[in-house]
């Protein structure tokens, strides 16, 4: 239960307000001997002195490791299920061999056979955060990249990502974006509407290509998360209902310029276990089986949305456990339906880059506000205002998202105090961290760190109140380098055409 009248029920009073918490920060983040937070050997003080605040900081080794770990987890889980299924089939054949007539091949595929292991492709969801460096990290670690705009496509290609390892999403791809993607030789395009089928078919025919495509459908399963993030409701802008699948695929197959790869579905975001994916896969495989009557359906893409810990109350399952649960559900559903398990694809973004990032701020002001309770009591809410806010992290304002905060430049034995970390924007809803505990002497000039900001913070950043978007710095092996430059006031003013004459 809450230990402060204004604290949410899930927020417990920490035994040590300096503790970084399990799983909140990147794997290479710790406190040094002087109490400063350091990432891969570079302290918060060094980062702020060199680059200023606000500052996005990404632990490169952690991001790479999460990418590699995700790919390995799903490939291992699928291989284990394939081996188990082959072993079960071998046992069943051995049990019936005595009844088989002489010369029968019922036992031909014995235990010595190598089971077919469906291929697994992991697409890094670029919308979480994309830069040239991050694109290269993902390609280096064996992942493909999922883009959803012409700009993301242009950046991925400019960074050297092979076009064949890119997938293109979006519910309203422009004709120019489709043309550019097809001309570049993009691996797959996710078709989101009947109109888009014709547009991609025409572009592919003009370029003499047989373009790989998937069809996005809604399984009717959605994650228990914020409504704006739950993208598998029937009444929403993405994809087609499962009931329209057969007709849409028939339309795709009517074009020689299109190569139908399979179905795609995304059930939501910030999902902590495999249950929703398993139910969605079972429904999709029913449609998959029906589509096999008209031709090959080599792949099933189950999307992404794997969750991370933003606060100590969040408890996402390890990716290995999620992968094992999804693989088990897919193989069981396929066996029940009597179909071969197709190749599988997934599209995580947040779970790879989110925990690898944090944002550093400098505290500007401290303000204690008396808040009246319903019972006539009064409690103090402490506001610490920082030099950033909703322009560099819009998620609290958009989704009511919760984050954590820690002192980054020092440790303190002062008693823990409940704080609300506020931004500097002209909005009452400009809150970065709604509620957390910091040492009670946290004040002006302190540096604070907000963990788990690698995903959907820089991507959603704005110039509200004419603030420049902060720089992004990657840290690895004791060195830090800028991977996305911050914006200066001069750069913001240069875009205003009304100043040209002066």
C-alpha positions in Angstrom: 0.0 0.0 0.0 1.0 3.6 -0.4 3.1 5.1 2.4 2.2 8.7 1.6 -1.3 10.1 1.2 -0.6 11.3 -2.3 1.4 8.3 -3.5 -0.4 5.8 -5.9 -1.1 2.5 -4.3 1.5 0.7 -6.3 4.4 2.9 -5.2 6.1 1.6 -2.1 8.4 3.6 0.2 11.9 2.4 -0.8 14.3 1.2 1.8 17.0 3.2 0.0 15.9 6.1 -2.3 19.3 5.8 -4.0 18.8 2.3 -5.2 18.5 2.0 -9.0 15.9 -0.8 -8.8 15.9 -4.1 -10.7 15.4 -3.8 -14.4 14.7 -0.1 -14.6 18.1 1.0 -16.0 20.2 -0.5 -18.7 22.4 -3.5 -17.9 25.6 -1.4 -17.8 24.2 1.3 -15.5 25.4 1.5 -11.9 26.6 4.0 -9.3 30.3 4.6 -9.1 32.3 4.8 -5.9 31.2 8.5 -5.4 27.5 7.8 -5.9 27.1 9.1 -9.4 25.1 7.1 -11.9 27.4 5.9 -14.7 26.6 4.2 -17.9 29.3 1.9 -19.4 31.9 3.7 -17.4 30.8 7.3 -18.2 29.3 9.3 -15.3 26.3 11.4 -15.4 28.4 14.4 -14.5 30.8 13.8 -17.4 27.8 13.5 -19.8 26.2 16.7 -18.6 29.4 18.7 -18.6 30.1 17.6 -22.2 26.6 17.6 -23.7 24.3 19.5 -21.4 20.8 18.7 -20.4 18.2 17.5 -21.2 20.1 14.6 -22.7 19.0 11.2 -24.1 21.6 8.6 -23.2 21.7 5.1 -24.9 23.7 2.1 -23.6 24.9 0.7 -27.0 26.0 -2.6 -25.6 22.7 -3.1 -23.9 20.7 -2.3 -27.0 22.7 -4.7 -29.1 22.5 -7.4 -26.4 18.7 -7.1 -26.2 18.4 -7.3 -30.0 20.6 -10.5 -30.1 18.9 -12.0 -27.1 15.4 -11.5 -28.7 16.4 -13.2 -31.9 18.1 -16.1 -30.0 15.1 -16.5 -27.7 12.6 -16.9 -30.5 14.8 -19.1 -32.6 15.6 -21.3 -29.6 11.9 -21.6 -28.6 10.8 -22.5 -32.1 13.5 -25.0 -32.5 12.6 -26.6 -29.2 9.0 -26.9 -30.2 9.9 -28.4 -33.6 12.1 -31.0 -32.0 9.4 -31.8 -29.5 6.8 -32.2 -32.2 9.2 -34.4 -34.3 9.9 -36.6 -31.3 6.2 -36.9 -30.5 5.6 -37.9 -34.1 8.4 -40.4 -34.0 7.0 -42.0 -30.9 3.5 -42.2 -32.4 4.9 -43.9 -35.6 6.9 -46.3 -33.6 3.9 -47.3 -31.6 1.9 -48.1 -34.7 4.7 -49.7 -36.7 3.8 -53.3 -35.5 0.4 -52.9 -37.1 1.8 -51.5 -40.4 1.9 -53.9 -43.4 5.2 -55.2 -44.7 6.9 -52.6 -47.0 5.0 -49.7 -45.4 6.8 -46.4 -45.1 4.9 -45.5 -41.9 8.2 -45.5 -40.0 10.3 -43.8 -42.6 10.6 -40.6 -40.7 12.1 -42.1 -37.6 13.9 -40.5 -34.7 17.0 -39.9 -36.8 15.1 -37.5 -39.1 16.0 -33.8 -38.8 12.8 -31.9 -38.0 11.8 -28.9 -40.0 12.4 -25.8 -38.0 10.4 -22.8 -39.1 12.5 -19.8 -39.8 12.2 -16.8 -37.4 12.7 -13.2 -38.5 12.8 -10.3 -36.0 12.0 -6.9 -37.3 13.2 -4.0 -35.1 10.2 -1.6 -35.0 11.9 1.7 -36.0 9.1 3.8 -34.7 10.4 3.2 -31.2 13.6 5.1 -32.0 15.6 5.2 -35.2 18.9 6.7 -36.1 21.6 5.7 -38.5 23.7 4.1 -35.7 20.7 2.2 -34.2 19.8 0.9 -37.7 23.3 -0.4 -38.1 23.3 -2.0 -34.6 20.1 -3.9 -35.5 21.4 -5.1 -38.8 24.7 -6.2 -37.2 22.8 -8.2 -34.6 20.9 -10.1 -37.3 17.6 -8.2 -37.1 15.6 -6.8 -40.0 14.0 -3.3 -39.6 10.3 -2.3 -39.8 9.7 1.2 -41.1 6.4 3.0 -41.4 7.1 6.2 -43.3 9.1 7.5 -46.2 11.4 9.2 -43.7 12.1 6.1 -41.8 12.7 4.2 -45.0 15.1 6.9 -46.3 17.1 6.9 -43.0 17.3 3.1 -42.9 18.5 3.0 -46.5 21.0 5.9 -46.0 22.4 4.0 -43.0 23.2 1.1 -45.2 20.4 -1.3 -44.2 19.8 -3.7 -47.2 16.4 -2.9 -48.7 15.6 -6.7 -48.7 15.8 -6.7 -44.9 13.2 -3.9 -44.5 9.5 -4.1 -44.0 7.1 -1.2 -44.7 4.1 -0.6 -42.5 1.5 2.1 -42.4 -2.2 2.6 -42.9 -1.9 5.4 -45.4 1.3 5.0 -47.4 1.5 7.7 -50.1 1.9 6.8 -53.8 5.4 8.3 -53.6 6.3 6.2 -50.6 5.1 3.0 -52.3 7.0 3.9 -55.4 10.2 4.6 -53.5 9.9 1.4 -51.5 9.3 -0.8 -54.5 12.0 0.9 -56.5 14.5 0.4 -53.7 13.8 -3.4 -53.6 12.2 -3.5 -50.2 11.7 -6.9 -48.8 8.0 -6.7 -47.8 5.2 -4.3 -47.7 2.4 -4.7 -45.2 -0.9 -4.1 -47.0 -3.4 -2.3 -44.8 -6.4 -1.7 -47.1 -7.9 -3.0 -50.3 -6.9 0.2 -52.1 -3.3 -0.3 -51.1 -3.3 -3.8 -52.8 -3.9 -2.1 -56.1 -1.4 0.7 -55.5 1.4 -1.7 -54.6 0.5 -4.0 -57.5 0.7 -1.2 -60.0 4.0 0.1 -58.7 5.5 -3.4 -58.7 4.4 -4.0 -62.2 5.9 -0.7 -63.4 9.3 -1.8 -61.9 9.1 -5.3 -63.2 9.1 -6.7 -59.6 7.2 -9.4 -57.8 6.8 -7.5 -54.5 6.6 -9.5 -51.3 3.5 -8.4 -49.3 1.7 -9.3 -46.1 -1.9 -8.5 -45.2 -2.6 -6.9 -41.9 -5.7 -8.3 -40.2 -7.3 -7.8 -36.8 -7.7 -11.0 -34.8 -10.1 -9.4 -32.3 -7.5 -9.9 -29.5 -6.0 -6.9 -27.8 -3.7 -6.2 -25.0 -5.0 -4.9 -21.6 -3.3 -1.6 -22.0 -4.1 2.1 -22.6 -6.9 2.3 -25.3 -4.7 4.5 -27.6 -2.2 1.7 -27.7 -4.6 -1.2 -28.2 -4.4 -1.6 -31.9 -6.4 -4.8 -32.5 -9.9 -3.6 -31.9 -12.2 -4.1 -34.9 -13.2 -0.4 -34.9 -9.8 1.1 -35.5 -7.7 2.4 -38.4 -5.3 -0.5 -38.9 -5.8 -3.6 -41.0 -8.9 -5.6 -42.1 -11.3 -7.8 -40.2 -10.5 -11.5 -40.3 -13.9 -12.0 -42.1 -12.5 -10.0 -45.0 -9.2 -12.0 -45.2 -10.1 -14.5 -48.0 -11.4 -11.9 -50.4 -8.4 -9.6 -49.8 -5.9 -12.4 -50.3 -7.7 -13.5 -53.5 -7.3 -9.9 -54.7 -3.6 -10.0 -53.9 -3.2 -13.3 -55.7 -4.9 -12.0 -58.8 -1.8 -9.8 -59.4 1.3 -11.4 -60.8 3.3 -8.5 -59.5 2.5 -9.4 -55.8 4.0 -12.3 -53.8 1.7 -13.1 -50.9 3.8 -14.0 -47.9 1.2 -14.3 -45.2 -0.9 -12.6 -42.5 0.2 -9.9 -40.1 -1.4 -8.9 -36.8 -0.5 -6.5 -34.0 -2.4 -6.9 -30.7 -1.2 -3.9 -28.8 1.8 -2.6 -26.7 3.4 -3.0 -23.3 2.4 -6.6 -23.1 4.0 -8.6 -20.2 3.2 -12.2 -21.2 2.4 -14.6 -24.1 -1.3 -15.3 -23.5 -2.6 -12.6 -25.9 -0.2 -13.6 -28.6 -1.2 -17.3 -28.2 -4.9 -16.5 -28.6 -4.3 -14.2 -31.6 -2.1 -16.9 -33.3 -4.8 -19.5 -32.8 -7.3 -17.3 -34.6 -4.9 -16.3 -37.3 -4.0 -19.9 -38.1 -7.6 -20.8 -38.8 -7.6 -18.2 -41.5 -4.1 -19.3 -42.5 -5.4 -22.9 -43.1 -8.2 -21.7 -45.3 -5.8 -19.6 -47.3 -3.6 -22.6 -48.0 -6.3 -24.0 -50.2 -5.6 -21.2 -52.7 -1.8 -21.3 -52.6 1.2 -21.1 -50.3 1.2 -19.0 -47.1 4.8 -19.2 -46.0 4.8 -16.9 -43.1 2.9 -15.6 -40.0 3.8 -12.3 -38.5 2.5 -11.8 -34.9 3.7 -8.2 -34.5 5.4 -6.9 -31.4 4.5 -5.0 -28.2 6.6 -6.8 -25.6 6.5 -4.7 -22.4 9.3 -3.3 -20.2 9.6 -2.0 -16.7 9.0 1.7 -16.3 8.5 1.5 -12.5 9.2 -1.0 -9.7 5.6 -2.2 -10.0 6.1 -3.4 -13.6 7.0 -7.1 -13.9 7.3 -8.2 -17.5 8.3 -11.8 -18.2 11.8 -12.4 -19.6 11.8 -12.5 -23.4 12.8 -16.2 -23.3 9.6 -17.0 -21.4 7.4 -15.0 -23.7 9.0 -16.6 -26.8 8.5 -20.1 -25.3 4.9 -19.4 -24.5 4.2 -18.0 -28.0 6.0 -20.9 -29.7 4.1 -23.4 -27.7 0.8 -21.8 -28.5 1.6 -21.7 -32.2 2.7 -25.3 -32.5 -0.3 -26.5 -30.5 -2.8 -24.5 -32.6 -1.1 -25.7 -35.8 -1.3 -29.4 -34.7 -5.0 -29.0 -33.8 -5.7 -27.6 -37.2 -3.5 -30.1 -39.0 -1.3 -27.5 -40.7 2.5 -27.1 -40.8 3.8 -24.3 -38.7 4.8 -21.4 -41.0 7.8 -19.3 -40.7 7.3 -16.7 -38.0 8.1 -13.0 -37.7 7.9 -10.6 -34.8 8.3 -6.8 -34.6 9.6 -5.6 -31.2 10.9 -2.1 -30.7 10.3 -0.9 -27.1 11.7 -4.1 -25.5 15.0 -3.6 -27.3 15.7 0.1 -27.2 13.5 1.2 -24.3 15.5 -0.1 -21.3 18.7 0.8 -23.0 17.9 4.5 -22.8 17.6 7.1 -20.0 17.2 10.9 -19.9 19.2 13.2 -17.8 17.7 16.5 -16.6 18.9 19.4 -14.4 16.6 20.4 -11.5 15.7 24.1 -11.7 13.2 24.8 -8.9 11.6 23.0 -5.9 8.1 23.8 -4.7 6.0 22.3 -1.9 2.3 22.5 -2.5 -0.4 21.8 0.1 -3.0 19.4 -1.2 -6.3 19.0 0.6 -7.7 15.5 1.1 -11.3 14.4 1.0 -11.3 13.9 4.7 -10.2 17.5 5.4 -6.5 16.6 5.9 -3.7 18.3 4.1 -0.5 16.7 2.5 2.5 18.1 0.8 3.2 17.4 -2.8 6.8 18.3 -3.8 7.3 19.5 -7.3 10.8 19.4 -8.8 10.9 21.2 -12.1 13.5 20.2 -14.7 14.8 21.8 -17.9 12.8 19.5 -20.3 9.4 18.0 -20.2 6.6 17.0 -22.6 8.7 18.2 -25.6 11.2 15.4 -24.9 8.8 12.9 -23.3 5.2 13.2 -24.5 4.1 9.8 -23.2 2.9 10.9 -19.7 0.7 13.6 -21.3 -0.5 11.3 -24.1 -1.1 8.1 -22.2 -0.8 8.8 -18.5 2.4 6.8 -18.6 4.3 6.3 -15.4 8.1 6.7 -15.1 10.7 6.5 -12.3 13.4 9.0 -11.3 16.7 8.8 -9.4 19.3 11.3 -8.3 22.1 10.9 -10.8 24.9 13.2 -9.5 25.1 11.9 -6.0 23.7 9.8 -3.2 22.1 11.1 -0.1 21.0 9.6 3.3 18.2 12.2 3.6 14.8 10.6 4.3 12.9 9.7 1.1 10.3 12.3 0.0 7.5 11.9 -2.5 8.2 14.1 -5.6 6.5 14.9 -8.8 8.9 15.7 -11.6 7.5 18.5 -13.7 8.6 20.0 -17.0 9.1 23.6 -17.9 6.4 23.9 -20.5 3.3 26.1 -20.3 0.9 23.2 -19.6 -0.4 21.9 -16.3 -0.2 18.4 -17.7 3.5 18.8 -18.4 4.6 16.0 -16.0 7.6 13.7 -16.6 7.3 11.5 -13.5 3.9 11.6 -11.7 5.1 10.1 -8.4 8.3 8.6 -7.1 10.5 8.9 -4.0 13.8 10.8 -4.0 16.1 11.8 -1.1 14.4 14.7 0.6 17.3 17.1 0.0 17.0 16.8 -3.8 17.0 20.4 -5.0 18.0 23.0 -7.6 21.2 22.1 -9.5 20.9 18.3 -9.0 21.0 16.0 -12.0 18.2 13.5 -12.1 17.9 10.4 -14.4 14.7 9.0 -15.8 15.2 5.4 -16.9 13.5 3.5 -19.7 13.2 6.4 -22.1 14.9 4.8 -25.1 11.6 4.2 -26.9 8.9 6.7 -28.0 10.6 9.7 -26.3 12.9 11.1 -29.0 10.5 9.7 -31.6 7.6 11.7 -30.2 9.7 14.8 -29.3 8.6 18.3 -30.4 9.6 21.9 -30.4 6.8 23.0 -28.1 7.5 26.4 -26.6 10.4 26.6 -29.1 12.6 24.2 -27.2 15.1 22.4 -29.4 15.0 18.6 -29.2 17.8 17.2 -27.1 20.8 15.3 -28.4 21.1 11.6 -28.3 24.4 10.2 -27.0 25.5 6.5 -27.2 27.8 5.2 -24.5 30.0 2.2 -24.9 33.3 1.0 -23.3 33.9 4.2 -21.4 33.3 6.6 -24.3 30.3 8.7 -25.3 29.5 10.0 -28.7 26.6 12.0 -30.2 24.4 9.8 -32.6 21.7 12.5 -33.1 22.6 16.1 -32.7 20.5 18.3 -30.5 18.7 21.3 -32.0 19.9 24.9 -31.4 17.8 28.0 -31.2 19.5 29.2 -34.4 18.4 26.1 -36.2 14.8 26.6 -35.0 14.8 30.2 -36.2 16.4 29.3 -39.5 13.2 27.4 -40.4 11.0 30.5 -40.0 10.7 32.0 -43.4 9.4 35.3 -42.0 12.9 36.1 -40.7 14.5 35.8 -44.1 14.0 39.4 -45.2 15.8 40.6 -42.0 
